[in-house]
Amino acid sequence: MAESSRITARDGVRADARRNRERLLVAARAVFAEHGIEAPMATVARRAGVGVATLYRHFPTRDALVRGAFAQQMETCARALTEALAAPDPWQGFQQLVETVCALQREERGFPAAFVAAFPETASEHAQSRQQAERDFMTLVRRAQASGALRADFHPSDLAVVLLAHCGLMTALPEDGAASRRLVAYLLQSFRTGPANKPLPPPAALTLRSLPMATDGPQGQRPPRA
């Protein structure tokens, strides 16, 4: 049995190492959902049933663990943005993008904070990816506004407001998919151009990077990392 655990796959990764990595990713998603992405790394290791040293061999930093845990969701977001830009109807592309991101928030309770923290400032390659995503979203917004479907006073920070509002709902009612879908529908309808729409107050001073997600500690301070 011990010998069989050392059998390597075609990519050179040992079977036992692969199992440990998968256990860590499953444990990380569960711990992040319960305690936020600032939860101690040791808590993730205990949940996975492995030592802390094993965790750090697979994921040397917290950012690496967060990105690994939600890699599939991040890829889904990136693909949704690409598809939204390619949609013949800019409004449909915009709507599908918002619905996709909110659906991911609904499915993975730890994802909202991971989405915000996905591209740390210290990593230039991730900063470039984030900046490109922001530029692509602005392009989508301008196209939807030019089509006459998206209200002219929609501001990119409004997406941050949507995610924050939806995150609050999912934190309070994590199992209520109907409430989630209804809130998203209300918000999307409010973004559409219409004769009854009155001008909005000035946009919020929010970006995706500055969202005070549910993982924040007292007075909006994040707890210290382990």
C-alpha positions in Angstrom: 0.0 0.0 0.0 2.8 2.4 0.9 4.5 1.6 -2.4 1.3 2.2 -4.4 1.0 5.7 -2.8 4.2 6.7 -4.5 3.1 5.8 -8.0 3.5 8.9 -10.1 1.0 10.2 -12.7 2.1 11.2 -16.2 2.6 14.8 -14.9 5.1 13.5 -12.4 3.0 14.2 -9.3 2.8 11.4 -6.8 -0.7 10.0 -6.1 -0.5 10.8 -2.4 0.7 14.3 -3.1 -2.2 14.8 -5.5 -4.7 13.6 -2.9 -3.2 15.9 -0.2 -3.5 18.8 -2.6 -7.1 18.1 -3.4 -7.9 17.7 0.3 -6.3 21.0 1.0 -8.4 22.7 -1.7 -11.6 21.2 -0.4 -10.7 22.2 3.2 -9.8 25.7 2.1 -13.1 26.3 0.5 -14.9 25.1 3.6 -12.8 27.1 6.0 -13.0 30.2 3.9 -16.8 29.9 3.7 -17.0 29.7 7.5 -14.2 32.1 8.6 -13.2 34.1 5.6 -10.0 34.1 3.5 -8.0 35.4 6.5 -8.6 32.2 8.5 -5.4 30.7 9.9 -3.5 28.5 7.5 -3.2 25.9 10.3 -7.0 25.7 10.4 -7.1 24.7 6.8 -4.4 22.1 7.4 -6.3 20.6 10.3 -9.5 20.4 8.3 -7.6 18.6 5.5 -6.0 16.2 7.9 -2.5 17.1 6.9 0.4 18.9 8.6 1.1 22.6 8.1 4.4 21.8 6.4 2.4 19.8 3.8 0.1 22.7 3.2 3.1 25.1 2.6 4.7 22.7 0.3 1.7 22.8 -2.0 0.8 26.5 -1.3 3.7 28.6 -0.1 1.5 31.7 0.5 -2.0 32.5 1.4 -2.6 34.1 -2.0 -1.6 30.9 -3.7 -4.0 28.9 -1.6 -6.9 31.3 -2.2 -6.2 31.3 -6.0 -5.9 27.5 -6.0 -9.2 27.1 -4.0 -11.2 29.2 -6.3 -9.3 28.7 -9.6 -12.3 27.3 -11.3 -14.5 30.2 -10.3 -11.9 32.7 -11.4 -11.7 31.0 -14.8 -15.5 31.1 -15.1 -15.4 34.9 -14.4 -12.7 35.5 -17.0 -14.6 33.4 -19.5 -17.9 35.2 -18.7 -16.2 38.6 -19.3 -14.8 37.4 -22.7 -18.2 36.0 -23.7 -19.9 39.3 -22.6 -17.6 41.3 -24.8 -18.3 39.0 -27.8 -22.1 39.1 -27.4 -23.9 40.7 -30.3 -26.2 42.5 -27.8 -24.0 44.4 -25.3 -26.9 44.5 -22.7 -27.3 40.8 -22.8 -23.5 40.4 -22.4 -23.6 42.8 -19.4 -26.6 41.1 -17.8 -25.1 37.6 -18.2 -21.8 38.8 -16.7 -23.5 40.2 -13.6 -25.7 37.0 -13.2 -22.6 34.7 -13.6 -20.6 36.5 -10.9 -23.5 36.6 -8.5 -24.2 32.9 -9.1 -20.6 32.1 -8.2 -21.1 34.2 -5.0 -24.2 32.1 -4.3 -22.5 28.7 -4.9 -19.3 29.4 -3.0 -19.6 31.5 0.2 -15.9 32.1 0.4 -15.7 33.3 -3.2 -16.7 37.0 -2.8 -13.6 37.9 -0.7 -11.4 35.6 -2.9 -12.7 37.5 -6.0 -11.6 40.8 -4.5 -8.3 39.5 -3.3 -7.5 37.4 -6.4 -4.9 39.8 -7.9 -2.6 41.1 -5.1 -0.9 44.4 -5.7 2.6 42.8 -5.0 2.4 40.5 -8.1 2.9 42.5 -11.2 1.5 39.8 -13.5 -1.7 39.6 -11.5 -2.0 43.4 -11.4 -1.8 43.4 -15.2 -4.5 40.8 -15.4 -6.7 42.8 -13.1 -6.1 46.0 -15.0 -7.0 44.3 -18.3 -10.2 42.9 -16.7 -11.1 46.4 -15.5 -10.5 47.8 -19.0 -12.6 45.1 -20.6 -15.4 45.8 -18.2 -15.3 49.5 -19.0 -15.4 48.6 -22.7 -18.5 46.5 -22.1 -20.2 49.3 -20.1 -19.5 51.8 -22.9 -20.9 49.5 -25.5 -24.1 48.8 -23.5 -24.5 52.5 -22.9 -24.0 53.3 -26.5 -26.7 50.8 -27.4 -29.1 52.7 -25.3 -29.9 49.8 -23.0 -27.6 50.6 -20.0 -28.4 53.9 -18.3 -25.9 56.6 -19.1 -25.1 57.3 -15.4 -24.1 53.8 -14.6 -20.6 53.9 -13.1 -18.1 51.0 -12.8 -18.2 51.3 -9.0 -21.9 50.3 -9.2 -20.7 46.7 -9.9 -18.8 46.8 -6.6 -22.0 48.0 -4.9 -23.9 45.0 -6.5 -21.4 42.5 -5.3 -21.3 44.0 -1.8 -25.1 44.0 -1.5 -25.4 40.5 -2.9 -22.6 39.3 -0.6 -24.5 40.7 2.4 -27.6 38.8 1.3 -25.7 35.6 0.9 -24.1 35.9 4.3 -27.5 36.4 5.9 -29.4 33.8 3.8 -26.8 31.4 2.4 -29.4 28.9 1.3 -31.9 31.3 -0.2 -31.3 31.1 -4.0 -34.7 32.6 -4.7 -33.8 35.8 -2.8 -30.5 36.0 -4.5 -31.9 35.7 -8.0 -34.7 38.2 -7.2 -32.2 40.8 -5.8 -30.0 40.4 -8.9 -33.1 40.9 -11.2 -34.1 44.0 -9.3 -30.6 45.5 -9.6 -30.3 44.7 -13.3 -33.7 46.3 -14.0 -32.6 49.4 -12.2 -29.6 49.6 -14.5 -31.7 49.6 -17.7 -32.5 52.8 -19.5 -36.2 53.8 -19.0 -38.4 56.9 -19.0 -39.1 56.6 -15.3 -35.5 56.5 -14.3 -34.4 59.6 -12.3 -30.8 60.7 -12.1 -28.7 58.8 -9.6 -26.8 60.4 -6.7 -23.0 60.5 -7.2 -21.3 57.1 -7.5 -19.7 55.5 -4.5 -16.0 55.7 -3.9 -15.6 51.9 -4.3 -13.5 49.6 -6.4 -13.4 45.8 -6.4 -10.1 46.0 -4.4 -11.6 48.2 -1.7 -14.8 46.3 -0.9 -15.3 45.7 2.8 -16.3 42.1 2.6 -17.7 40.0 5.4 -14.2 38.8 6.3 -13.3 42.1 7.7 -12.8 42.4 11.5 -14.1 45.2 13.8 -14.3 48.7 12.4 -13.5 47.3 9.0 -10.0 46.1 10.0 -8.9 42.8 8.6 -7.6 40.4 11.3 -3.9 39.7 11.3 -2.7 36.9 9.0 -1.4 33.7 10.7 
